[in-house]
Amino acid sequence: MSDHQPSRADVLRTLTAAGQTYELIETTIFGRDCRFFKNAPATLRELFADSASDAEFLVYEDERLTFAETYDKSAQIAQLLVRDYGIAKGDRVAISMRNYPEWVLSFMAVTSIGGIAVAMNSLWRPDEMAYGLNDSGAKVLIADDERLERFAQIEESLSIRTIAVRTAAFANSPELSALLASQAETHGVFAMPEQRPEPEDDATILYTSGSTGHPKGVVSCHRNILAALLSWELDQTCGAAMLPEPPPPPAQQAATLLAVPLFHATGSHAVYLASYRHQRKLVAMYKWDAATAAQLIEEEKINSFIAPAAMTGDLVQEATRTQRDLSTLASVGGGGAPRAPEQVRNIEKSFANALPGTGWGMTETNAIGTGIGGVDYLEHPESSGRCSAVMELKVIDEQGDELSAMARGELLIRGAGVFRGYWNRPDANAETFLPGGWMRTGDVAYLDDEGYLYIVDRIKDLVIRGGENIGCGEVEAALLEHPLIQEASVYAIPDERLGEEVGTTLYVSAAIDEDELSDFLQTRLAKFKLPRHISQQRQPLPRTASGKILKRDLREEACQRLGLA
């Protein structure tokens, strides 16, 4: 770094100093000491109201709404919920649907009146839906036809009122648009109800997709979420300030493609909620389709895209096949799962003007923790970046002692983004929170001398072969360097002699000779880390809606094939 090039720490110190837009102050959230933005909106309600401009906001097929129109429609839903459904502060309202505009409108309405938005996984089966509704104690479910069809299989066991979106097929569920039309005829046009939240009131419950047992409801307050949104803004402002020259003014309104589900923290926070203060257009699709995505990027002049690696790969292939102009894309971020280093480099090669970006975060941290992008990411492709200014990281050993740089252990995090706790799960809270406000992440990681975070694996995502620990992520990264391997999932296969062996399921573009693959990997991995059991397939690996590969399912399938189930 030259004498004239300020460090990231210096720039952050300047941007967060007294009197600056991103001034940081020492405060508490849930009684835990933390740093927070002095000039942040008090709650999500203020965020929405302050952003209500005439700029275009929601785009879905041929429907378009400005920020102001979106706010007005959400106020109508809020009035409906308060007047006709009796939603008071602290009441839970479940939202379960595709990424329709009504998801956004309902979320705005619920959180603006002090209710708690339960962002339900729209892929849940009926029994999973019943669990989420019962666990959260939701008073109202706002859902589309597909979710209502599933709800019909469980509704007798639940005491909950429903509101239908974009369907008239369910007699027991009044349709939202009809309810609003009737309300307008009877009562006229409404402002947002006076009922409002406080900064530390619960705002959301997002359910984690745990590998075992029922999912846990992650409860966050308004300040938790706002900490995440302003943290990303600060990181972007810092990145721009460190450039040799200021970036040119944008040629058109910022726009982003909503390619991941809104019930996931990446979709709800990094894509949707981060759009308000940026006055960024949010373009949604009925479902993920690479051809549609490429067309929308070209037509809507979209400049940012956050999605799992598989979606990015789909988009690259489609753009190449159709010669779509994707030159407006300036950033391609990761969400839901980390990218292999080779895929990071391919983003720079595949898009004319876009640079890659990613970060590490959890539902429990409202998706913030670390971030990295642009040239910095290309120079550190295996890293998840450096810590948010409102968060702190440390790595500990099995005795709980803090480790020095480069030493691997469990990653802990604390700060303004950390959630209140799991809904009705004091047992899980006791396992997760440590003295001093620290939260256990369950990730094995290390921090280098410059503060870059490297996630090695989940603590339980290891293959223990003859006493040697093998990180699944390391083997997956090596496999993904092979030009014919599109996706890879590595897991432990029981072995009578060694305890466990390395197994993998691969999505390949053409069959690979296993001897050739072994030769390829031996230049990248120690011999004991080479996969012993390999399954190849010509279709993408199954994933959750948030983009994580269903590793447990693949492992079970492999064990069945090997007669080990």
C-alpha positions, 0 to 999 in steps of 0.5 A, a space after each residue: 500500500 502506498 503512502 498516499 493510499 489510506 487503509 480501510 481502518 483509516 477510512 472507516 475511522 473517518 467515515 464513522 467519526 462524530 458529525 459524519 453520516 455514519 457516526 458510530 456511538 457506544 450503546 446497548 441492544 438487549 442489554 449487550 454493549 455494542 456500536 450503533 449508527 447515531 443517524 440510523 432510522 429509529 425503526 423500519 417504519 421510519 425507513 419506509 416513510 423516509 424513502 417514500 419517493 416517486 422513484 420506481 421501486 417494485 417491478 413484477 412482470 407488467 406491474 410497477 410501483 414507486 416507493 411512495 405507491 408502495 408505502 401507501 399500499 402498505 398503509 392500507 394493509 396495515 389499517 386492515 390488519 389493525 381494524 379488521 384482524 386486531 393485530 396489536 404490537 407483538 402479534 405475529 403475522 405469517 407471510 408465505 408466498 412467492 416473491 410477489 409485490 404483496 410479500 413486500 407490502 405485507 412485510 412493510 405493513 406488519 413491521 410498521 405497526 409493531 407486529 412481528 413478520 414471520 417470514 415463512 419458508 415457502 417450500 415447506 411441506 404442510 407438516 412443516 408449515 403447521 409447525 411454523 405457524 404453531 411455533 410462532 403463534 401467528 394470528 394471521 397467515 397471508 399466503 398465495 394459492 400454492 401455500 393455501 393448498 398446503 394450508 388446507 391440509 392442516 387448517 383443522 389443527 390450527 386456529 388462524 385467520 388467512 388472507 389470500 393473495 392472487 387467487 380467488 379459489 379458497 372460499 375460507 380465505 378472503 382475497 387481499 385486493 378485494 378486502 382493500 377495495 372494500 375498505 377503500 369504499 367504506 373508509 376512504 384513503 388511509 395513512 399508516 396507523 398510529 400504532 408503532 414499534 419501538 427500536 428494540 421491539 421484535 420485528 421478524 422471525 426467520 426460521 433457520 434450516 437446521 440439519 436436524 430436528 425442527 427449525 428454530 425461529 430467529 427473532 430480531 428487532 428493528 435495530 438489529 436489521 437497521 444495523 445490517 443495512 447501514 453496515 452494508 452502506 458504510 462498507 460500500 462508501 468505504 470501498 468507493 473512498 479507497 478508489 484512486 478516483 471517485 466513481 462516475 455518477 450512475 447513468 441510471 437508477 440503481 436496480 437489482 434482480 430479486 433472484 433469491 427468496 424473500 424469506 431468506 436473510 439474503 433476499 429480505 435484507 441484502 436485496 430487498 431492505 437494502 434497496 430503500 435508502 439506495 432508492 434502488 429498483 427491485 425487479 422480481 420474477 415468478 421463479 428463477 429462470 436464467 433466460 428471463 433473468 438475462 432478459 430483465 437485466 438487459 431491459 431494466 438495466 440491472 446493475 447488481 445481482 446477489 445469488 448462489 453460485 449455481 444461479 450465477 453459472 446459469 446466467 453466464 451460460 444463458 448470456 453466452 448462448 443468447 448474446 444478451 447485453 449484461 454490461 450494466 451489471 456492476 456487481 455479482 454477489 454471493 448469497 446462501 453459500 460460499 463460492 469456490 475461488 475458481 468461480 470467483 475468478 470466473 465472474 470477472 472473466 464472464 461479465 464485461 463490467 461486473 466484479 464479484 462480491 461476497 460476505 459471511 453472515 448468518 440469519 442470527 446476525 441479520 446477514 452481516 458479519 464480514 464483506 469483501 468485493 471487487 479487486 480485494 475479493 479477487 486478491 483474496 478469493 478464499 476469504 469472506 472479507 473483513 469484519 463489519 464496523 458494528 460487529 466483532 469477531 474472535 476465534 476460540 479453542 475448545 477450552 474457550 481461549 482466544 486464538 491468535 491469527 491463522 489458528 483455526 477454531 470456532 468463530 464467535 461474533 457479537 455486535 449490533 446485528 446479533 439477534 435477540 434469541 430463538 423463539 421459545 427456545 431457551 435451551 438453544 439460547 443457552 447453547 448459543 450465547 456466551 458471556 460478554 454478548 458473544 454468540 457461537 457460530 458453529 463455524 470453524 474459521 481463522 483470521 489472518 494478520 490483516 483481519 480477513 476471515 476464512 471459513 474452514 467448515 462447519 464444526 460438524 461438517 468434517 470427515 474424520 478419517 483414521 483420526 485425521 480431520 478433513 474439511 469438506 469445504 477444502 475438498 469441495 473447492 479442489 473438486 470445483 477447480 476441475 473444468 467438468 465439475 459444476 457443483 460438488 458436495 463432500 460428506 462422510 461415509 462410514 468405514 469399518 477400518 478408518 471410521 469414515 471415508 470421503 464421499 462426494 456427489 458431483 454435478 458434471 457437464 460430462 463423465 469424468 474418469 475416476 483415475 483422471 480425477 484422482 490424478 487431478 486432485 493429487 496436485 491439490 489435496 493430500 492423498 488421505 483427503 481424496 474422495 474414496 466414493 464418487 457419484 457423478 450426475 448430469 443435473 444440478 445438486 438439490 438445494 434449499 431455497 436459500 441456495 445451500 446444497 442438501 448435503 445430508 440427503 446426498 450422503 443418505 443416498 450414497 450410503 444406500 447405494 453402498 449398502 451402508 444405510 
